[in-house]
């Protein structure tokens, strides 16, 4: 793989085609939007999203649905992936091609799956709800017949 110089050149070209637009997007967002709230997500979110969407803005009173500039960059980073692919003419982030290359390097999935299948232990599920139902039935029957609560509990637990 690394002995072929054309393959190394194509890998470098793909990486540059990926890095340059993202650096430009990061510079654009940093220059224009640093320290500002730049957008609002159109659906409600919980407080756990605050750290992710409001990075760099330390206002606890701000609604979670507002987005800071750093988060805006990451939204652009993932959202513009298709636009970059159209503009650059190549699929610079083709995950399927990388997976196929890994498969071609000698990984035999049939053997891997067979080894995993051998190591799997089957577990038998024991349903215990019927035990609780029988215990509750015995307890209720004993209470209805006029027994004391402690006596009824002792009777219901005797079998189990």
NORWO-V372379 format. One line per field, one symbol per residue. ss: DSSP state (H for helix, E for strand, C for the rest). phi: phi as a letter, one per 30 degrees, with the letter a starting at -180 (. if undefined). psi: psi as a letter, one per 30 degrees, with the letter a starting at -180 (. if undefined). A space follows every 10 residues. Layout:
ss=???
phi=???
psi=???
This chain:
ss=CCCCHHHHHH HHHHHHHHHH HHHHHHHHHH HHHCCCEEEE CCCCCCHHHH HHHCCCCCCC CCCCCEEEHH HHHHHHHHHC HHHHHHHHCC CCCCHHHHHH HHHHCCCCHH HHHHHHHHHC CCCCCCCCHH HHHHHHHHHH HHHHCCCCHH HHHHHHHHCC
phi=.ddcdddddd dddddddddd dddddddddd dcbdicdcab ddbdbdddde ddccdjcccd ddddddcddd ddddddeddc edddddddib ddbddddddd dddddjdcdd dddddddddd cdccdcdcdd dddddddddd dddddjdddd dddddddddc
psi=effjfeeeee eeeeeefeee eeeeeeeeee efgkglkflk kglkllfffe eefhkfjhjf fkkffkklee eeeeeeeefg eeeeeeeffl jfhjeeeeee eeefggkjee eeeeeeeefk kkkkkjjgee eeeeeeeeee eeeefgllee eeeeeefef.
